[in-house]
């Protein structure tokens, strides 16, 4: 519970950045070990809208290797945090509002790895 309160109260220096502009922009997120990228997952924010893309693999037959079929897409910030294993952060987001998504990711060691505008 103390950890949850710390997450809700915390801020990051990145929250002061110029993420809200009139231009179309997109940012991709991962941690310093590229944990999401290595799994083939893509976490992005485009003009304030979040998207987590996770590959779905299927075996065409029991003896055949797994093959990529499609991406499963999650757009709800709370569900995104749960999917990437940040359950406490998801609870903090639920209590503090979706505008805190970026700050909570930074607190978890997840930052912008690429940005396009």
Backbone as JSON, one array per atom type, in Angstrom:
{
  "sequence": "XXXXXXXXXXXXXXXXXXXXXXXXXXXXXXXXXXXXXXXXXXXXXXXXXXXXXXXXXXXXXXXXXXXXXXXXXXXXXXXXXXXXXXXXXXXXXXXXXXXXXXXXXXXXXXXXXXXXX",
  "N": [[0.83, -1.2, 0.0], [1.98, 1.24, 0.74], [3.77, 1.49, -1.31], [2.02, 1.86, -3.46], [0.93, 4.37, -2.79], [3.24, 5.91, -3.02], [3.68, 5.66, -5.77], [1.39, 6.94, -6.77], [1.82, 9.55, -5.88], [4.23, 10.31, -6.99], [6.28, 12.08, -9.39], [7.74, 12.86, -12.54], [10.64, 14.26, -14.15], [10.23, 14.24, -16.82], [7.59, 14.81, -17.17], [7.31, 17.46, -17.62], [7.83, 17.89, -20.23], [7.44, 18.7, -23.76], [5.15, 17.26, -24.71], [2.56, 17.73, -25.54], [1.51, 19.05, -28.33], [0.53, 20.89, -31.29], [1.19, 19.48, -33.48], [1.22, 16.31, -35.21], [2.41, 13.55, -33.51], [4.42, 10.76, -32.49], [5.47, 8.4, -30.12], [7.65, 5.84, -29.02], [8.04, 3.36, -26.51], [10.16, 1.74, -24.11], [12.17, -0.26, -21.84], [15.54, 0.07, -20.49], [16.69, -2.33, -21.14], [15.42, -3.22, -23.35], [13.14, -4.84, -23.06], [10.43, -5.09, -23.91], [10.64, -4.84, -26.71], [12.27, -7.04, -27.36], [10.47, -9.07, -27.01], [8.85, -8.68, -29.09], [6.88, -6.87, -28.72], [5.18, -3.73, -28.91], [5.02, -0.63, -27.57], [3.34, 2.31, -27.74], [2.69, 5.85, -27.99], [0.52, 8.07, -29.38], [-0.14, 11.25, -30.1], [-1.2, 11.48, -27.49], [-2.76, 9.2, -27.26], [-2.71, 5.84, -26.3], [-1.13, 2.72, -27.2], [-0.64, -0.71, -27.15], [0.92, -3.25, -28.77], [0.87, -6.66, -29.23], [2.33, -9.62, -30.37], [0.59, -12.41, -31.77], [0.94, -15.8, -31.88], [0.49, -18.86, -33.63], [0.27, -22.42, -33.97], [0.14, -24.07, -36.95], [-0.33, -26.79, -37.15], [-0.08, -29.56, -34.83], [2.62, -30.56, -34.95], [4.02, -28.59, -36.17], [6.05, -25.57, -36.34], [5.52, -22.57, -34.36], [3.8, -19.81, -35.79], [3.68, -16.4, -36.76], [0.59, -14.74, -36.44], [-1.07, -12.44, -36.05], [-1.36, -9.13, -34.58], [-2.3, -8.48, -31.25], [-4.11, -5.84, -29.97], [-4.06, -3.36, -27.47], [-5.62, -0.65, -26.03], [-6.45, 0.66, -23.75], [-5.1, 2.44, -21.13], [-4.79, 1.48, -18.44], [-5.13, -1.29, -18.76], [-3.0, -1.78, -20.47], [-0.79, -1.33, -18.75], [-1.21, -3.46, -16.95], [-0.87, -5.65, -18.69], [1.85, -5.47, -19.3], [2.93, -6.15, -16.94], [2.9, -4.35, -14.83], [1.22, -4.09, -12.42], [0.7, -2.76, -9.95], [1.19, -0.16, -10.74], [-0.86, 0.11, -12.56], [-3.04, 0.14, -10.84], [-2.5, 2.51, -9.47], [-2.78, 4.3, -11.59], [-5.48, 3.97, -12.14], [-6.58, 5.18, -9.91], [-5.59, 7.77, -10.06], [-5.92, 8.81, -12.62], [-5.84, 8.83, -16.28], [-4.0, 10.64, -17.36], [-1.61, 10.38, -16.06], [-0.13, 8.33, -17.08], [2.35, 8.41, -18.6], [4.16, 9.39, -16.61], [4.02, 7.31, -14.71], [5.07, 5.17, -16.17], [7.7, 6.09, -16.52], [8.55, 6.06, -13.85], [8.66, 3.33, -13.53], [10.85, 2.69, -14.96], [10.59, 2.73, -17.66], [10.93, 4.31, -20.68], [10.94, 6.82, -23.32], [12.0, 5.59, -26.4], [12.11, 6.17, -29.03], [11.03, 8.86, -31.09], [8.74, 10.49, -33.19], [7.69, 13.07, -35.37]],
  "CA": [[0.0, 0.0, 0.0], [2.88, 2.39, 0.75], [4.31, 1.59, -2.67], [0.96, 2.43, -4.27], [0.87, 5.8, -2.47], [4.43, 6.52, -3.61], [3.46, 5.74, -7.21], [0.38, 7.96, -7.04], [2.34, 10.87, -5.56], [5.47, 10.6, -7.71], [6.29, 12.75, -10.68], [9.04, 12.74, -13.22], [11.05, 15.45, -14.88], [9.71, 14.13, -18.18], [6.22, 15.3, -17.25], [7.36, 18.85, -18.03], [8.27, 18.0, -21.61], [6.5, 19.31, -24.7], [4.42, 16.16, -25.34], [1.3, 18.18, -26.1], [1.72, 20.06, -29.36], [-0.49, 20.83, -32.33], [1.68, 18.58, -34.51], [1.04, 14.89, -35.01], [3.65, 12.95, -33.03], [4.32, 9.39, -32.0], [6.62, 8.0, -29.32], [7.73, 4.43, -28.66], [8.57, 3.21, -25.16], [10.72, 0.47, -23.65], [13.14, -0.03, -20.77], [16.93, 0.09, -20.96], [17.06, -3.67, -21.6], [14.58, -3.52, -24.52], [12.34, -6.0, -22.69], [9.25, -5.2, -24.77], [11.08, -5.04, -28.09], [12.76, -8.41, -27.49], [9.29, -9.96, -27.07], [8.06, -8.32, -30.26], [5.8, -5.99, -28.26], [5.39, -2.33, -29.23], [4.23, 0.3, -26.75], [3.46, 3.63, -28.35], [1.75, 6.92, -27.66], [0.36, 8.95, -30.54], [-0.99, 12.39, -29.74], [-1.86, 11.22, -26.22], [-3.48, 7.93, -27.29], [-1.77, 4.76, -26.05], [-1.34, 1.47, -27.92], [0.3, -1.81, -26.93], [0.74, -4.3, -29.78], [1.51, -7.9, -28.82], [2.15, -10.61, -31.43], [-0.1, -13.67, -31.49], [1.51, -16.88, -32.68], [-0.28, -20.1, -33.63], [0.87, -23.56, -34.66], [-0.83, -24.56, -37.93], [-0.58, -28.18, -36.81], [0.69, -29.89, -33.61], [4.05, -30.8, -35.16], [4.62, -27.47, -36.91], [6.49, -24.47, -35.47], [4.62, -21.44, -34.19], [3.9, -18.8, -36.83], [2.99, -15.15, -36.45], [-0.73, -14.64, -37.05], [-1.56, -11.06, -36.02], [-1.09, -8.42, -33.33], [-3.39, -8.14, -30.34], [-3.9, -4.43, -29.64], [-4.7, -2.88, -26.25], [-5.57, 0.81, -26.02], [-6.78, 1.17, -22.43], [-3.83, 2.57, -20.4], [-4.75, 0.59, -17.27], [-4.92, -2.66, -19.27], [-1.63, -1.83, -20.98], [0.1, -1.52, -17.61], [-1.39, -4.84, -16.46], [-0.28, -6.58, -19.66], [3.32, -5.44, -19.23], [3.32, -6.61, -15.61], [2.96, -3.24, -13.87], [-0.11, -4.15, -11.8], [0.59, -1.67, -8.96], [1.11, 1.08, -11.51], [-2.22, 0.15, -13.12], [-3.92, 0.57, -9.74], [-2.24, 3.94, -9.24], [-3.38, 5.01, -12.72], [-6.93, 3.91, -11.94], [-6.94, 6.13, -8.86], [-5.13, 9.14, -10.33], [-6.35, 9.25, -13.95], [-5.0, 8.41, -17.41], [-2.95, 11.61, -17.69], [-0.39, 10.01, -15.33], [0.47, 7.15, -17.71], [3.76, 8.65, -18.91], [4.91, 9.48, -15.36], [4.09, 5.99, -14.1], [6.02, 4.38, -16.95], [9.04, 6.57, -16.18], [8.85, 5.54, -12.51], [8.94, 1.9, -13.68], [12.06, 2.51, -15.76], [10.21, 2.65, -19.08], [11.01, 5.64, -21.24], [10.85, 6.96, -24.78], [13.18, 5.09, -27.13], [12.06, 6.83, -30.34], [9.94, 9.84, -31.21], [8.57, 11.0, -34.55], [6.65, 14.1, -35.53]],
  "C": [[0.87, 1.26, 0.0], [3.47, 2.61, -0.64], [3.28, 2.22, -3.61], [0.84, 3.93, -4.04], [2.06, 6.55, -3.08], [4.25, 6.69, -5.11], [2.46, 6.83, -7.56], [0.94, 9.36, -6.86], [3.53, 11.28, -6.43], [5.25, 11.33, -9.01], [7.64, 12.51, -11.3], [9.36, 14.05, -13.9], [10.46, 15.44, -16.28], [8.29, 14.67, -18.29], [6.18, 16.77, -17.68], [7.72, 19.02, -19.5], [7.15, 18.57, -22.49], [5.72, 18.22, -25.44], [3.11, 16.61, -25.95], [1.56, 19.34, -27.05], [0.6, 19.94, -30.38], [-0.06, 19.91, -33.46], [1.32, 17.14, -34.18], [2.39, 14.31, -34.59], [3.37, 11.55, -32.53], [5.61, 9.06, -31.26], [6.52, 6.52, -29.0], [8.49, 4.29, -27.35], [9.14, 1.81, -24.95], [11.65, 0.78, -22.49], [14.56, -0.13, -21.34], [17.41, -1.26, -21.47], [16.25, -4.12, -22.81], [13.67, -4.73, -24.27], [11.11, -6.17, -23.57], [9.65, -5.54, -26.2], [11.54, -6.48, -28.32], [11.62, -9.43, -27.55], [8.45, -9.69, -28.32], [6.88, -7.43, -29.92], [6.18, -4.55, -28.59], [4.45, -1.48, -28.4], [4.44, 1.69, -27.33], [2.39, 4.57, -27.83], [1.71, 7.83, -28.88], [-0.64, 10.02, -30.18], [-1.82, 12.12, -28.48], [-2.67, 9.94, -26.17], [-2.46, 6.79, -27.2], [-2.15, 3.51, -26.83], [-0.23, 0.49, -27.56], [-0.06, -2.89, -27.95], [1.56, -5.51, -29.35], [1.28, -8.96, -29.89], [1.43, -11.86, -30.91], [0.47, -14.7, -32.46], [0.61, -18.11, -32.56], [0.52, -21.18, -34.35], [-0.17, -24.09, -35.64], [-1.23, -26.02, -37.7], [0.29, -28.52, -35.6], [2.19, -30.06, -33.82], [4.75, -29.64, -35.86], [5.04, -26.36, -35.94], [5.45, -23.34, -35.42], [4.88, -20.42, -35.3], [3.13, -17.56, -36.39], [1.66, -15.12, -37.18], [-1.2, -13.19, -37.16], [-1.07, -10.41, -34.73], [-2.39, -8.26, -32.55], [-3.1, -6.71, -29.9], [-4.72, -4.05, -28.42], [-4.53, -1.37, -26.23], [-5.89, 1.43, -24.67], [-5.49, 1.25, -21.6], [-3.72, 1.65, -19.18], [-4.48, -0.85, -17.69], [-3.52, -2.83, -19.85], [-0.65, -2.09, -19.83], [-0.01, -2.93, -17.03], [-0.72, -5.84, -17.39], [1.24, -6.6, -19.6], [3.83, -5.78, -17.83], [3.42, -5.53, -14.55], [1.6, -3.08, -13.18], [-0.3, -3.02, -10.78], [0.48, -0.32, -9.66], [-0.28, 1.24, -12.13], [-3.22, 0.61, -12.05], [-3.74, 2.06, -9.44], [-2.87, 4.77, -10.36], [-4.9, 5.07, -12.58], [-7.38, 4.97, -10.93], [-6.59, 7.58, -9.21], [-5.5, 9.67, -11.71], [-5.35, 8.95, -15.04], [-3.9, 9.4, -17.8], [-1.62, 11.29, -17.02], [0.35, 8.84, -15.97], [1.97, 7.33, -17.96], [4.61, 8.67, -17.63], [5.07, 8.11, -14.7], [5.04, 5.07, -14.86], [7.45, 4.78, -16.62], [9.46, 6.05, -14.8], [9.22, 4.06, -12.55], [10.19, 1.63, -14.53], [11.79, 2.37, -17.25], [10.18, 4.07, -19.63], [10.9, 5.63, -22.75], [12.14, 6.49, -25.43], [13.23, 5.68, -28.54], [10.87, 7.74, -30.38], [9.93, 10.41, -32.62], [7.5, 12.07, -34.56], [6.58, 14.54, -36.97]]
}
